Amino acid sequence: MSEQYSKGTIEGDKKTKWICGCFLTTDNYFKFCSTHNQTLQKAIQDQIDELDMTLIVEEDN
């Protein structure tokens, strides 16, 4: 895919383009290619855990 998006930098917004099959959808969700999916999913889960962005809604007994 050759989806484009803007990336904020010190110099201002830059037009960029994915170099693989990963892309950002129009509703701001990321879709990862098979090469990067496992690594990026782990990075996102690790970040969620580190930021403590979850709430326990049901405990296992």
C-alpha positions as CSV (number, residue, x, y, z in Angstrom):
1,M,0.0,0.0,0.0
2,S,1.1,3.5,-0.6
3,E,-1.1,5.3,1.8
4,Q,0.1,8.8,2.8
5,Y,-0.3,10.7,5.9
6,S,1.1,13.9,7.5
7,K,3.8,13.7,10.2
8,G,4.4,16.6,12.5
9,T,8.1,17.5,12.8
10,I,10.2,20.4,14.1
11,E,10.1,21.8,10.5
12,G,6.3,21.4,10.3
13,D,4.0,18.8,8.7
14,K,5.7,16.5,6.3
15,K,4.0,14.2,3.8
16,T,5.2,10.7,4.4
17,K,4.5,7.3,2.9
18,W,4.6,3.8,4.3
19,I,7.5,1.6,3.0
20,C,5.6,-1.6,3.8
21,G,2.1,-2.9,4.0
22,C,1.3,-1.0,7.3
23,F,-1.1,1.9,7.0
24,L,-3.3,4.3,8.9
25,T,-7.1,4.2,8.0
26,T,-9.2,7.3,7.5
27,D,-10.7,6.8,10.9
28,N,-7.3,6.8,12.6
29,Y,-6.8,3.1,13.2
30,F,-3.5,1.4,12.2
31,K,-3.4,-1.7,10.1
32,F,-0.1,-3.6,10.3
33,C,1.4,-5.8,7.6
34,S,2.2,-9.4,8.3
35,T,5.9,-8.5,8.7
36,H,5.3,-6.0,11.5
37,N,2.1,-7.1,13.1
38,Q,3.4,-9.3,15.9
39,T,6.1,-6.8,16.9
40,L,3.9,-3.8,16.8
41,Q,1.0,-5.5,18.7
42,K,3.5,-6.4,21.4
43,A,4.8,-2.8,21.6
44,I,1.3,-1.5,21.9
45,Q,0.4,-4.0,24.6
46,D,3.6,-3.2,26.5
47,Q,2.9,0.5,26.3
48,I,-0.7,0.0,27.5
49,D,0.6,-2.0,30.5
50,E,3.3,0.6,31.3
51,L,0.8,3.5,31.1
52,D,-1.7,1.4,33.2
53,M,-4.5,2.2,30.7
54,T,-6.7,-0.8,31.7
55,L,-9.4,-1.3,34.4
56,I,-10.2,-4.7,35.9
57,V,-13.8,-5.4,35.2
58,E,-14.0,-9.0,36.3
59,E,-11.6,-11.0,38.5
60,D,-10.9,-14.7,38.0
61,N,-11.7,-16.6,41.2
